[in-house]
Amino acid sequence: AQSVTQLDSQVPVFEEAPVELRCNYSSSVSVYLFWYVQYPNQGLQLLLKYLSGSTLVKGINGFEAEFNKSQTSFHLRKPSVHISDTAEYFCAVSEANTGGFKTIFGAGTRLFVKA
Amino acid sequence: NAGVTQTPKFRILKIGQSMTLQCTQDMNHNYMYWYRQDPGMGLKLIYYSVGAGITDKGEVPNGYNVSRSTTEDFPLRLELAAPSQTSVYFCASRGQEAYGYTFGSGTRLTVV
Protein backbone atom coordinates (compact mmCIF):
# COMPACT_ATOMS: atom_id res chain seq x y z
CA ALA A 1 0.00 0.00 0.00
CA GLN A 2 1.13 3.49 -0.72
CA SER A 3 1.39 6.32 1.76
CA VAL A 4 2.61 9.91 1.84
CA THR A 5 4.06 11.92 4.71
CA GLN A 6 4.43 15.66 4.82
CA LEU A 7 7.12 16.35 7.34
CA ASP A 8 6.02 19.82 8.44
CA SER A 9 2.51 20.77 9.45
CA GLN A 10 3.28 24.50 9.39
CA VAL A 11 6.05 26.52 7.75
CA PRO A 12 6.39 30.23 8.54
CA VAL A 13 8.65 32.24 6.23
CA PHE A 14 9.32 35.88 5.45
CA GLU A 15 8.36 37.40 2.14
CA GLU A 16 11.03 37.06 -0.58
CA ALA A 17 12.77 34.24 1.31
CA PRO A 18 13.15 30.75 -0.19
CA VAL A 19 10.97 27.90 1.03
CA GLU A 20 11.00 24.12 0.90
CA LEU A 21 8.01 21.96 1.80
CA ARG A 22 9.00 18.37 2.41
CA CYS A 23 7.21 15.24 1.23
CA ASN A 24 8.16 11.57 1.53
CA TYR A 25 6.21 8.68 0.07
CA SER A 26 6.11 4.93 0.37
CA SER A 27 5.15 2.53 -2.40
CA SER A 28 6.21 -0.88 -3.70
CA VAL A 29 5.60 0.14 -7.33
CA SER A 30 6.33 3.09 -9.56
CA VAL A 31 4.41 6.22 -8.65
CA TYR A 32 3.05 9.45 -9.97
CA LEU A 33 3.56 12.41 -7.64
CA PHE A 34 1.66 15.65 -7.28
CA TRP A 35 1.56 18.89 -5.34
CA TYR A 36 -1.71 20.74 -4.87
CA VAL A 37 -2.41 24.15 -3.32
CA GLN A 38 -5.53 25.11 -1.39
CA TYR A 39 -6.32 28.76 -0.74
CA PRO A 40 -8.76 29.57 2.08
CA ASN A 41 -12.31 28.38 1.44
CA GLN A 42 -11.45 26.98 -1.95
CA GLY A 43 -10.89 23.59 -3.53
CA LEU A 44 -7.49 22.14 -4.31
CA GLN A 45 -5.62 23.28 -7.42
CA LEU A 46 -2.89 21.27 -9.15
CA LEU A 47 0.52 22.95 -8.82
CA LEU A 48 2.70 20.40 -10.58
CA LYS A 49 3.08 16.69 -11.27
CA TYR A 50 5.78 14.12 -11.86
CA LEU A 51 4.88 11.24 -14.16
CA SER A 52 8.25 10.19 -15.63
CA GLY A 53 11.40 11.61 -17.20
CA SER A 54 13.20 14.63 -15.78
CA THR A 55 13.27 14.56 -12.00
CA LEU A 56 12.96 18.34 -11.74
CA VAL A 57 9.42 19.44 -12.38
CA LYS A 58 8.31 23.04 -12.81
CA GLY A 59 4.81 24.15 -11.97
CA ILE A 60 2.66 27.22 -11.75
CA ASN A 61 3.38 30.32 -9.66
CA GLY A 62 7.16 29.75 -9.74
CA PHE A 63 7.11 26.49 -7.78
CA GLU A 64 9.23 23.47 -8.62
CA ALA A 65 9.73 20.01 -7.14
CA GLU A 66 12.39 17.36 -7.39
CA PHE A 67 11.72 13.64 -7.48
CA ASN A 68 14.35 11.64 -5.60
CA LYS A 69 13.73 7.93 -6.04
CA SER A 70 16.49 6.76 -3.70
CA GLN A 71 15.17 8.92 -0.87
CA THR A 72 11.50 8.47 -1.89
CA SER A 73 11.00 12.20 -1.65
CA PHE A 74 9.27 14.89 -3.67
CA HIS A 75 10.05 18.22 -2.00
CA LEU A 76 8.44 21.44 -3.20
CA ARG A 77 10.55 24.59 -3.50
CA LYS A 78 10.22 28.24 -4.39
CA PRO A 79 13.22 30.59 -4.46
CA SER A 80 11.29 33.69 -3.35
CA VAL A 81 7.83 33.61 -1.81
CA HIS A 82 5.11 36.23 -1.86
CA ILE A 83 2.36 37.03 0.62
CA SER A 84 -0.09 35.55 -1.89
CA ASP A 85 1.59 32.13 -1.53
CA THR A 86 0.06 31.78 1.93
CA ALA A 87 -2.04 28.63 1.61
CA GLU A 88 -2.11 24.93 2.45
CA TYR A 89 -0.08 22.62 0.26
CA PHE A 90 -0.78 18.93 -0.25
CA CYS A 91 1.56 16.28 -1.56
CA ALA A 92 -0.15 13.32 -3.24
CA VAL A 93 0.84 9.98 -4.74
CA SER A 94 -0.80 7.44 -7.02
CA GLU A 95 0.38 4.11 -8.36
CA ALA A 96 1.53 4.14 -11.97
CA ASN A 97 0.64 0.48 -12.60
CA THR A 98 -3.07 1.20 -12.10
CA GLY A 99 -3.06 4.22 -14.39
CA GLY A 100 -2.90 6.51 -11.40
CA PHE A 101 -6.64 6.76 -10.98
CA LYS A 102 -6.56 6.53 -7.18
CA THR A 103 -4.62 9.17 -5.29
CA ILE A 104 -3.54 9.31 -1.64
CA PHE A 105 -3.04 12.75 -0.09
CA GLY A 106 -0.74 13.85 2.67
CA ALA A 107 -2.00 15.71 5.73
CA GLY A 108 -0.98 19.08 4.31
CA THR A 109 1.55 21.81 5.13
CA ARG A 110 0.30 25.25 5.98
CA LEU A 111 2.62 27.92 4.56
CA PHE A 112 2.52 31.32 6.26
CA VAL A 113 4.31 34.13 4.43
CA LYS A 114 5.03 37.11 6.66
CA ALA A 115 5.77 40.67 5.57
CA ASN B 1 -15.65 26.77 -18.29
CA ALA B 2 -17.48 25.55 -15.17
CA GLY B 3 -15.30 22.52 -14.32
CA VAL B 4 -16.59 20.73 -11.22
CA THR B 5 -19.61 22.24 -9.50
CA GLN B 6 -20.71 21.31 -5.98
CA THR B 7 -23.91 22.26 -4.22
CA PRO B 8 -24.71 23.34 -1.60
CA LYS B 9 -21.68 25.28 -0.31
CA PHE B 10 -22.83 25.12 3.30
CA ARG B 11 -25.33 22.99 5.19
CA ILE B 12 -26.29 22.34 8.79
CA LEU B 13 -28.00 19.02 9.51
CA LYS B 14 -29.51 17.60 12.63
CA ILE B 15 -28.47 14.16 13.82
CA GLY B 16 -30.42 11.50 11.95
CA GLN B 17 -31.36 13.68 8.99
CA SER B 18 -30.39 12.78 5.47
CA MET B 19 -29.14 14.81 2.53
CA THR B 20 -27.52 14.58 -0.87
CA LEU B 21 -24.42 16.50 -1.84
CA GLN B 22 -24.51 17.26 -5.53
CA CYS B 23 -21.51 17.14 -7.87
CA THR B 24 -21.50 17.70 -11.61
CA GLN B 25 -18.69 18.14 -14.12
CA ASP B 26 -18.79 19.35 -17.70
CA MET B 27 -15.42 18.04 -18.90
CA ASN B 28 -16.59 14.55 -19.94
CA HIS B 29 -14.27 13.02 -17.36
CA ASN B 30 -14.56 9.29 -16.68
CA TYR B 31 -13.19 9.31 -13.14
CA MET B 32 -14.97 11.04 -10.29
CA TYR B 33 -14.24 11.07 -6.56
CA TRP B 34 -15.58 12.15 -3.22
CA TYR B 35 -13.16 13.16 -0.48
CA ARG B 36 -13.67 14.51 3.01
CA GLN B 37 -11.23 16.93 4.56
CA ASP B 38 -10.76 17.18 8.31
CA PRO B 39 -8.24 19.53 9.99
CA GLY B 40 -4.74 18.06 10.08
CA MET B 41 -5.90 14.86 8.38
CA GLY B 42 -5.58 15.71 4.71
CA LEU B 43 -8.14 14.27 2.34
CA LYS B 44 -9.70 10.85 2.78
CA LEU B 45 -11.33 9.06 -0.14
CA ILE B 46 -14.98 8.15 0.48
CA TYR B 47 -16.10 6.73 -2.87
CA TYR B 48 -14.98 6.84 -6.45
CA SER B 49 -16.30 6.01 -9.90
CA VAL B 50 -14.47 5.00 -13.07
CA GLY B 51 -17.47 5.59 -15.32
CA ALA B 52 -21.25 5.72 -15.48
CA GLY B 53 -22.78 2.81 -13.59
CA ILE B 54 -19.53 1.86 -11.81
CA THR B 55 -18.71 2.90 -8.24
CA ASP B 56 -16.43 1.58 -5.53
CA LYS B 57 -15.56 2.24 -1.91
CA GLY B 58 -12.61 4.29 -0.78
CA GLU B 59 -10.96 4.48 2.64
CA VAL B 60 -13.92 5.83 4.64
CA PRO B 61 -17.22 4.77 2.99
CA ASN B 62 -19.29 4.00 6.11
CA GLY B 63 -22.37 6.19 6.41
CA TYR B 64 -22.32 7.26 2.76
CA ASN B 65 -23.70 6.08 -0.56
CA VAL B 66 -23.14 7.15 -4.14
CA SER B 67 -24.57 6.59 -7.59
CA ARG B 68 -23.30 7.38 -11.08
CA SER B 69 -26.14 7.25 -13.57
CA THR B 70 -24.51 9.71 -15.99
CA THR B 71 -20.96 10.73 -16.83
CA GLU B 72 -21.61 14.24 -15.53
CA ASP B 73 -23.17 13.62 -12.11
CA PHE B 74 -21.86 11.90 -9.00
CA PRO B 75 -24.06 12.64 -5.95
CA LEU B 76 -23.08 11.64 -2.42
CA ARG B 77 -25.86 10.56 -0.06
CA LEU B 78 -25.79 10.73 3.74
CA GLU B 79 -28.65 8.63 5.11
CA LEU B 80 -28.47 9.11 8.89
CA ALA B 81 -26.28 12.09 9.68
CA ALA B 82 -23.92 11.78 12.64
CA PRO B 83 -21.64 14.38 14.29
CA SER B 84 -18.63 12.42 12.96
CA GLN B 85 -19.69 13.42 9.47
CA THR B 86 -19.06 17.08 10.18
CA SER B 87 -16.42 17.90 7.58
CA VAL B 88 -15.66 19.64 4.31
CA TYR B 89 -16.53 17.48 1.33
CA PHE B 90 -14.79 17.77 -2.02
CA CYS B 91 -15.77 16.28 -5.33
CA ALA B 92 -13.07 15.83 -7.97
CA SER B 93 -12.78 14.48 -11.48
CA ARG B 94 -10.06 13.25 -13.83
CA GLY B 95 -9.97 12.57 -17.53
CA GLN B 96 -8.72 9.30 -19.03
CA GLU B 97 -5.40 10.74 -20.19
CA ALA B 98 -5.03 13.55 -17.70
CA TYR B 99 -3.10 12.98 -14.52
CA GLY B 100 -4.13 15.18 -11.66
CA TYR B 101 -7.60 16.07 -10.47
CA THR B 102 -9.94 19.00 -10.96
CA PHE B 103 -11.65 19.83 -7.68
CA GLY B 104 -14.92 21.50 -6.85
CA SER B 105 -15.02 24.32 -4.30
CA GLY B 106 -16.36 22.09 -1.54
CA THR B 107 -19.39 21.65 0.72
CA ARG B 108 -18.99 22.53 4.40
CA LEU B 109 -21.30 20.27 6.40
CA THR B 110 -22.04 20.57 10.10
CA VAL B 111 -24.08 17.91 11.93
CA VAL B 112 -25.53 19.03 15.28
Interface residues (C-beta under 8 A of the other chain):
Chain A: S9 Y32 F34 N41 Q42 G43 L44 Q45 L46 K49 L51 F90 S94 G100 F101 K102 T103 I104 F105 G106 A107 G108
Chain B: V4 Y31 Y35 G40 M41 G42 L43 L45 Y48 V50 G58 F90 A92 R94 Y99 G100 Y101 T102 F103 G104 S105 G106
